[in-house]
């Protein structure tokens, strides 16, 4: 079993023990100290900004690769910057 598989198993067990719903309320989106779930914020953003926030929010929580999550966030931010530059008069 890989480390990622093991981490997934541990998270699923933790979700089951504390009553988290991995479909409707996954722990990596509602474990923020504020008690706010990620979607409560990102629902008010466009797709690219919402995804950037999502990857920052869950960095290191869903997987053991926080740098990858942050690189994905940067990718979405750079895409949004390019979009805004393209529509600027």
NUMAR-339988 format. One line per field, with one value per residue: residue in three letters; x, y, z of N, C-alpha, C in turn. Coordinates in steps of 0.2 Angstrom, whole numbers, plus 5000, padded with zeros to 4 digits. Layout:
REM residues N
donu = [ala ...]
nX = [X ...]
nY = [Y ...]
nZ = [Z ...]
caX = [X ...]
caY = [Y ...]
caZ = [Z ...]
cX = [X ...]
cY = [Y ...]
cZ = [Z ...]
//
This chain:
REM residues 89
donu = [unk unk unk unk unk unk unk unk unk unk unk unk unk unk unk unk unk unk unk unk unk unk unk unk unk unk unk unk unk unk unk unk unk unk unk unk unk unk unk unk unk unk unk unk unk unk unk unk unk unk unk unk unk unk unk unk unk unk unk unk unk unk unk unk unk unk unk unk unk unk unk unk unk unk unk unk unk unk unk unk unk unk unk unk unk unk unk unk unk]
nX = [5004 5003 5010 5001 4989 4987 4986 4974 4966 4967 4961 4948 4944 4945 4935 4924 4924 4922 4910 4910 4905 4911 4906 4897 4902 4917 4931 4943 4939 4931 4939 4944 4950 4941 4928 4921 4915 4924 4917 4907 4913 4919 4909 4904 4913 4921 4925 4939 4945 4939 4943 4957 4957 4951 4962 4972 4965 4964 4977 4989 4980 4971 4980 4997 5004 5007 5014 5011 4997 4998 5005 4995 4985 4992 4993 4979 4977 4986 4980 4968 4974 4979 4967 4960 4969 4968 4955 4955 4953]
nY = [4994 5011 5027 5037 5030 5025 5036 5041 5031 5033 5045 5043 5034 5043 5052 5044 5041 5054 5058 5065 5069 5062 5066 5076 5085 5085 5082 5089 5101 5107 5108 5120 5132 5142 5137 5138 5132 5128 5130 5139 5151 5150 5149 5162 5166 5167 5153 5151 5158 5153 5140 5142 5147 5135 5126 5132 5132 5119 5114 5102 5095 5086 5078 5072 5082 5097 5107 5104 5106 5120 5124 5121 5130 5142 5140 5142 5155 5162 5159 5166 5179 5181 5180 5192 5201 5200 5205 5218 5235]
nZ = [5000 4996 5002 5000 4998 5011 5018 5013 5018 5032 5033 5029 5039 5050 5046 5047 5060 5066 5061 5049 5032 5018 5005 5005 5015 5016 5026 5023 5018 5028 5040 5044 5056 5058 5057 5045 5030 5015 5003 5006 5005 4992 4983 4980 4971 4954 4943 4942 4952 4963 4963 4965 4978 4984 4983 4990 5003 5006 5006 5010 5018 5011 5004 5006 5000 5000 4993 4980 4980 4982 4971 4961 4965 4962 4948 4944 4948 4940 4928 4929 4930 4917 4910 4914 4910 4896 4894 4898 4894]
caX = [5000 5007 5008 4995 4983 4987 4983 4967 4962 4967 4956 4941 4942 4944 4929 4919 4923 4919 4904 4910 4902 4916 4904 4894 4906 4923 4935 4948 4936 4928 4943 4947 4948 4935 4922 4918 4917 4927 4912 4904 4917 4921 4902 4904 4919 4921 4928 4946 4947 4936 4948 4963 4955 4950 4968 4975 4962 4965 4984 4992 4975 4968 4985 5003 5008 5005 5017 5007 4991 4999 5006 4989 4982 4996 4991 4973 4978 4990 4975 4964 4977 4979 4960 4959 4973 4965 4948 4957 4953]
caY = [5000 5017 5031 5041 5026 5024 5043 5041 5026 5036 5051 5040 5032 5049 5055 5040 5042 5060 5059 5069 5066 5064 5068 5083 5089 5082 5085 5093 5107 5110 5108 5126 5134 5147 5133 5140 5127 5131 5131 5145 5157 5150 5150 5169 5168 5164 5146 5150 5161 5148 5134 5144 5147 5128 5122 5135 5130 5111 5113 5098 5092 5081 5074 5074 5086 5104 5110 5102 5110 5127 5125 5121 5137 5147 5139 5145 5162 5164 5159 5172 5185 5181 5182 5199 5206 5199 5208 5225 5239]
caZ = [5000 4995 5008 4998 5000 5018 5021 5011 5022 5038 5033 5028 5045 5054 5044 5049 5067 5069 5058 5043 5026 5013 4999 5006 5019 5017 5031 5021 5017 5034 5046 5045 5063 5058 5056 5039 5025 5009 4998 5008 5002 4985 4980 4978 4966 4948 4944 4943 4959 4968 4963 4968 4985 4986 4983 4996 5009 5008 5006 5015 5021 5007 5003 5009 4995 5001 4988 4974 4981 4981 4963 4957 4966 4957 4941 4943 4949 4934 4923 4930 4928 4910 4908 4916 4905 4890 4893 4900 4888]
cX = [5004 5005 5002 4988 4982 4984 4976 4963 4961 4961 4949 4939 4941 4937 4923 4918 4921 4913 4904 4908 4907 4913 4901 4898 4912 4927 4940 4945 4932 4932 4946 4945 4942 4928 4918 4920 4919 4922 4908 4907 4917 4914 4901 4909 4918 4925 4935 4948 4945 4941 4954 4962 4955 4957 4972 4972 4964 4973 4987 4986 4972 4974 4991 5007 5006 5008 5013 5000 4992 5001 5000 4985 4985 4994 4984 4973 4981 4985 4970 4967 4977 4972 4958 4963 4970 4958 4949 4957 4959]
cY = [5006 5022 5035 5036 5025 5031 5043 5037 5029 5041 5048 5037 5037 5052 5051 5041 5048 5062 5064 5065 5067 5066 5075 5088 5086 5086 5090 5100 5111 5109 5115 5129 5139 5143 5134 5134 5131 5134 5137 5151 5156 5150 5157 5171 5165 5157 5146 5153 5156 5142 5136 5144 5140 5125 5125 5132 5123 5109 5108 5094 5086 5076 5076 5078 5093 5108 5110 5106 5118 5129 5125 5128 5142 5146 5143 5153 5165 5164 5165 5179 5186 5183 5189 5203 5205 5203 5216 5229 5242]
cZ = [5000 5001 5006 5000 5007 5021 5019 5016 5029 5038 5032 5035 5050 5052 5047 5057 5070 5065 5052 5037 5020 5006 5000 5010 5021 5022 5029 5018 5023 5040 5047 5052 5063 5059 5050 5034 5019 5004 5000 5006 4994 4980 4977 4973 4959 4949 4945 4950 4964 4968 4966 4976 4988 4987 4989 5003 5011 5007 5011 5019 5018 5005 5007 5005 4995 4995 4981 4974 4979 4974 4959 4959 4962 4950 4939 4944 4943 4928 4923 4929 4921 4907 4909 4911 4898 4889 4895 4893 4886]
//
